[in-house]
Structures are given as C-alpha cells and as structure tokens.
Amino acid sequence: MLVTRETDYAARCALYLAKCRDRVASVAEISDAMHIPKTFLAKILQRLVRGGIVESIRGARGGYRLIKGPADISLLDVFIAMQGRAPVNSCAIDKKLCRMSSTCAVHPIWMDIRKEVEKRLKHVTFEMLSNA
C-alpha cells in the first residue's frame, strides 16, 4: 500500500481544519500553513467534500471546515476519500479479482495486512493528531 502525495496533503488539510475547528479556513490560508500548492489543494478539498469530511462555505467569508468533530474523523476516512479502500493486493479488496483467492496460501496474509492497516488508520482521529 502506498500513501499518495495527494492523500498526505489531504491528511495535512484535515489536520489544519481540526486545529481551527471553530472557524472557516480559506484555500490560501490552508495552502500557506500546510505547504500545499493551491491548485492541488483545491482538487483535494473537492474530494474531501465528496467524501463527507469537509464542507464548502460560499461567499466573501467562505472557505472550508470539517463537517464532523475531529474526534469523529479518522485517518482511514481521509484515506478512503482520497484512495478508496487500503489494498495490499487487489484480491484483499475483492476476491473476484483473482481466481486463485480461494486456494492461494498468500491470500489470507494480504487480508490480515489490509485489516491491520485499516484498523490502525481508523484508530487515529484528527482530534488525537491535533492535540499531539
């Protein structure tokens, strides 16, 4: 499993919004604070909106904020919004993608690794990260 730069930036963005949870933050503000290119950040924020993690506030004082509290948003939520499920191997997401899944001795290992990664990512919330 590879965490893409886009997912890393999305996590940084969510962390920034968790730290300023009582207000709306602009793209420029987030970009400057978290060292994310503005054009890249705009695309990331769109995916986080579609993923139900942030909301867009329109208007002169508009920007972005978390939809839920930081304690209710995990690294797994951001990962899934950006990359989908956390596969180690595609068969760990859908056994139908490999005709050997039912007889493969390695398949259970891929499943265990995927489950462990998802469990760890789900355990880490943005409240925990913002207080670190």
NORNORDA-V342342 format. One record per backbone hydrogen bond with DSSP energy under -0.5 kcal/mol. NH is the residue of the N-H (numbers start at 1). CO is the residue of the C=O. Records with the same first field share a line. If there is no record, write none. Layout:
NH: CO, CO
This chain:
4: 2
8: 4
9: 5
10: 6
11: 7
12: 8
13: 9
14: 10
15: 11
16: 12
17: 13
18: 14
19: 15
20: 16
21: 18
23: 20
25: 64
30: 26
31: 27
32: 28
33: 29
34: 30
35: 31
36: 31
41: 37
42: 38
43: 39
44: 40
45: 41
46: 42
47: 43
48: 44
49: 45
50: 46
51: 47
52: 49
53: 48
54: 48
55: 65
57: 63
58: 56
62: 59
63: 57
64: 25
65: 55
67: 53
68: 53
72: 69
73: 70
75: 121, 124
76: 121
78: 74
79: 75
80: 76
81: 77
82: 78
83: 79
84: 79, 80
87: 85
88: 89
92: 89
93: 90
94: 90
97: 94
98: 95
101: 98
103: 100
104: 100
108: 104
109: 106
110: 106
111: 107
112: 108
113: 109
114: 110
115: 111
116: 112
117: 113
118: 114
119: 115
120: 116
121: 117
122: 118
123: 119
124: 120
125: 123
126: 70, 73
127: 70
129: 125
130: 126
131: 127
132: 129
